[in-house]
C-alpha cells in the first residue's frame, strides 16, 4: 500500500514539519498493513497542533478514519472552485 504525507510551512519550521512527518510514518508503518485499504493510496495532511497531540490519540483517530473509509463513509469529495456567479 502506498501513502503520502504533506505538511505545509504554515505548521512551523523544518524541524516541526519533519517531526510531524516522522510521527505520521510511524503510525502508517504500524497501522496500514492491518487496517489499510488494499489498492488505495493513503494521504495524511498535517494540521496545526498535530505535533503537540498525544501519539495514542493520533493513533485512535487514524484507526477511526481508516474504519470509516473501509465502510465507505469517508469525507465527501471537495468541490472544485469554479467561476463566481
C-alpha positions as CSV (number, residue, x, y, z in Angstrom):
1,X,0.0,0.0,0.0
2,X,1.2,3.4,-0.8
3,X,1.0,6.5,1.3
4,X,1.7,10.2,1.1
5,X,2.4,12.8,3.7
6,X,2.1,16.5,3.3
7,X,2.9,19.2,5.9
8,X,2.8,22.8,4.8
9,X,5.1,25.6,6.0
10,X,2.2,27.1,7.9
11,X,2.7,24.4,10.5
12,X,6.2,25.5,11.5
13,X,9.8,25.4,10.6
14,X,11.6,22.4,9.1
15,X,12.2,20.8,12.5
16,X,8.5,20.9,13.4
17,X,7.4,19.7,9.9
18,X,9.9,16.8,9.9
19,X,8.8,15.7,13.4
20,X,5.2,15.6,12.3
21,X,6.2,13.5,9.2
22,X,8.2,11.1,11.4
23,X,5.1,10.6,13.6
24,X,2.9,10.0,10.6
25,X,5.3,7.5,9.1
26,X,5.5,5.6,12.4
27,X,1.6,5.5,12.6
28,X,1.4,4.3,9.0
29,X,4.0,1.6,9.4
30,X,2.1,0.3,12.4
31,X,-1.5,0.5,11.1
32,X,-1.6,0.2,7.3
33,X,-0.6,-3.4,7.0
34,X,-3.6,-4.5,9.0
35,X,-6.1,-1.7,8.6
36,X,-5.2,0.0,5.3
37,X,-7.4,-0.3,2.2
38,X,-5.8,-2.5,-0.5
39,X,-5.5,-0.9,-3.9
40,X,-5.9,2.6,-2.5
41,X,-3.4,5.4,-1.8
42,X,-3.4,6.8,1.7
43,X,-2.7,10.5,2.3
44,X,-2.1,12.2,5.6
45,X,-2.2,16.0,5.8
46,X,-0.5,17.6,8.8
47,X,-2.6,20.2,10.6
48,X,-1.7,22.8,13.2
49,X,-1.4,21.3,16.7
50,X,-0.5,17.8,15.3
51,X,3.0,17.8,16.8
52,X,1.8,18.5,20.3
53,X,-1.0,16.0,20.1
54,X,-0.7,12.8,22.1
55,X,0.6,9.9,19.9
56,X,-2.1,7.5,21.2
57,X,-4.8,9.9,20.3
58,X,-3.4,10.3,16.8
59,X,-3.4,6.5,16.5
60,X,-7.0,6.3,17.6
61,X,-8.0,9.0,15.1
62,X,-6.2,7.3,12.3
63,X,-7.9,4.0,13.1
64,X,-11.3,5.7,13.2
65,X,-10.6,7.3,9.8
66,X,-9.5,4.0,8.2
67,X,-12.5,2.2,9.5
68,X,-14.8,5.0,8.2
69,X,-13.1,4.8,4.8
70,X,-13.4,1.0,4.7
71,X,-17.1,1.3,5.4
72,X,-17.5,3.8,2.6
73,X,-18.2,6.7,4.9
74,X,-15.2,8.9,4.1
75,X,-15.2,12.6,3.7
76,X,-17.3,13.8,0.7
77,X,-15.4,14.9,-2.4
78,X,-14.4,18.5,-2.3
79,X,-16.0,20.9,-4.8
80,X,-13.7,22.3,-7.4
81,X,-13.5,26.1,-7.4
82,X,-15.5,27.4,-10.3
83,X,-16.3,30.7,-11.8
84,X,-18.0,33.0,-9.4
85,X,-21.6,34.0,-10.2
